[in-house]
Amino acid sequence: MKSIDLVAGARPNFMKIAPLIKTLQSSDSRGKISFRLLHTGQHYDPELSGVFFEQLGIPEPAINLKVGSGSHAEQTGAIMHAYEKIISESPPDMCVVVGDVNSTLACAIAAKKQCVSLAHIEAGIRSGDRTMPEEINRIVTDSISDWFFTTSEDAGDNLLKEGVDPNKVFFVGNLMIDNLLINRARLRRPHFWGKYGLKPQRYLVLTLHRPATVDCLDSFKAIIGAVSSNSGGLPVVFPVHPRTAKTLMKIDKNFSNVIFVDPQPYLEFNYLVSNSIGVITDSGGISEEATVMNIPCMTMRDSTERPETISIGTNELLGTDATRIPEAMERLLNHQWKHGAIPEKWDGMAASRIISAFETILCS
Ligand code: UD1
């Protein structure tokens, strides 16, 4: 029996490991591959962590490093230190990291330095913007990984340009979309739906959490103001990430149609998106989910590491300031937004492709 460590640390990791665990538990790989789930504790608030475990049926982690928040170096260093100890006491046959958060990078380095085989899921995506901490995490993780699992042909091409052996790259599709398709029929209204009189197709969803969008008071305020005043009077539901909450405390929240709510659980958040007229966000993952649900998506960034959400999907980049919001909102409200299609292999089968590749890598 071969053993793998599955690493998860922050909110966007949880929806990616959930389908992998389901497949590992149900498939023929039972008896061939055992897994140890490791939570780094990067996200620890119940709204960012515990509720995702409950809703997505993720088992209790075998290990929780409980590192909590800190500067990038503090957080990354604390995870490396703690995981190194775990590996030296009981090394797995392979360490599996997903995405591009600090936990991904830290565990990748700790594993590789102890000569543990390293698999990176969602490898090869590149925004080209090295001011984003996630871009550094992606580049460094890919530079030391042994096995690469990609969500698009583009991502594979990026890896080949960086000199990766094509035999180590598996184009498998998108775990986040596996999770969405598994849970689509279970999506449910948030508790405040009735209180605010929300109606399908008659509200917008706004999420902002990246340092580049929320740490500058003026531009942050300008984005919310532009969405609010160009929404044609529709309500704007804004689930607020803890980092964003800190900035919100410093500004005058005088936006009459903006409904500020806590970070939403998975099922409620995707219910909100799937019933909205459109989403305004600085998240990459949400642009993928919006694409699959055919919901218009405006991304408040200058670049994306997920170009297929634009070339194929419903996403459009609006930049980091508010200037392009009025024109984009006008097109949205006049139903002139482009119709998207679903990118290749975003079909709910990524987890089974990944687990069969693991079996080939580890067991043959
Ligand atoms: C992290 C990821 C980002 C991802 C986002 C999703 C990195 C570099 N960034 O950003 O890619 O899109 O998660 O949410 O890994 N905090 C809490 N409760 C928590 C966790 C954090 O209140 O459970 C607060 C802390 O004040 C912390 C701040 O949020 O300082 C930021 O948390 P952190 O994990 O450093 O990064 P995120 O902004 O969440």
Residues whose N, C-alpha, C, O or C-beta is under 5 A from the ligand:
A	BS01	UD1	A10 R11 P12 Q42 H43 Y44 D45 L48 S69 G70 D100 V101 N102 P133 E134 H209 P242 R243
